[in-house]
Amino acid sequence: MSKTAPKRYMLNTEFSSFYELRELIFKSLPAEKDDMVRRINNLGKIRLAIISGLFINKGNSDPLAADLLIVGDYIDKRKARSFLRSIEAEVGKEIKYSMMDKEEFEYRLAMFDRFIRVLLEGPHEKLINKLGI
């Protein structure tokens, strides 16, 4: 018996519709976002949740750019750790995230904090916005 070499496939980046196809594959479904909103709301009294970076498939060259920002009060740390581990397992990568209370966020926003500015000025999507940002 002769063994045949395994088939290998390559992605042709020269394909005329490569970028459109890529966006279609990486685009999150509304049901996935709804599920994420529900899971984030279960963490505490959530005021703001912003996704960026790997969640919207828009890279940000700034090392301060977070993939996920959650602002809220009374966040259950145990639930938050579990939520973050499950999200990282789903996306297959470590995510950069930040959680802070409303008071800290408003202070940092008023001080033009670079971390907040980079996130809000770059490509992002607000999943929860009870602060009117």
N, C-alpha and C positions, 0 to 999 in steps of 0.2 A: 504494500500500500504506500502510495506517495502522499505526503502531506502538502497541502496547498497553503500558500501564504495567506494570512488573514487579509480581508479587504480593508482598504484604508480610504478615508474620505477627506477631502480638503474643501474649505470654503473659498469660493472664488470672489475675492473682494473687488474684482474688476467687473462683476456682473452689474448691468445697468440699473437694476432695482435693489442693489445690495442694501443701501441705507434705509429704504422704505421697508424692506423685509425685516431688517434688524430692529427697527422701531416697532413694528407689529409684534415681533416675538417678545421684546422686552417690555412692552407696554402693560401696565397692571390692569387687570380687569376691575370694573366698578365693584363687583361682589367682593373681591379681595380687599379693596380699600374699605368697604363697609365693615367687613370682618375685623380689620385692623382698628378702625375707629371704635367698634364695640369693645374690643380687647383693651384698648388704651383707656377708654372710659371706666373700665372695671378696676383700674389701678388706684383711683381716688377721685378727688374733685378736680378734674382736668379742665384747664382754661384755654390751653393752646397746644396743638400738636402739629409739627411741621416735618415733612419728609423732604429729603434732598438727596443729592449724590446718587448712591447705588439704587435707591428706591424709585427714582425717576429717570435713571439711566443717563444722567447728565453729570459728567465728571466736573470736579472743581479742583483746580490745581493748588488751592490754598490748603495747607495742612490743618488749618483750624476748622475747615468746613465739616460740619457734622452731617450724618445721614438722617438722624432723627433727633428732634428736640421736643421734649415734653415739659410743659409748664403746668404746675398744679399744686394743690395743697392736699395734705393728708394722704400722700402717696404711700401705699403699702409696699415696703421695700422687698418683702419676700415675693409678692406677686410680680413686682417689677423685674426682679432677677429672673424669675421663671419666664415671663413674657419675652425678655430680651434673649434668653437662651433659645427659646422656641423660634423667634424671628431669625436669629443667626443660623439655626439649623435649616430653616426654610429657604433662606437665600444662599446658604452654603459659604458664607463669608462672615468675618467679624465686622460688626457695624460700629461706626463711631456715633456715639449718642451723648446727650446731656439731659439731665433732669434738674429742674430747679423750681422753687416756689414762685408764686406770682410776684411777691415783693422783690426778690432778687432779680427776676427778669425785668421788671419795670425800672429798677435802679440801673441795671446794665444797659437797657435801652436808652434811658435818659442820659447816660454817660457816654453814649456812642461807642460802647464796648465793641472791640474789633470782632470778637467771636460772633456776636449777635448781628453786627453789620454785614459780615461776610455771608452769613446764612440768609439774611433777608434780602440782600442785594443780588445774590446769585440765584440760579434756577432752583425753585422750591415749590412745594404745594402745601397749602394749609389744610389738614384733615379736620382739625377742630380749631375754631377761632371765636372764642367767647370774649376776647379782649379787644376786638376790632382793629387788629393790626393790619 
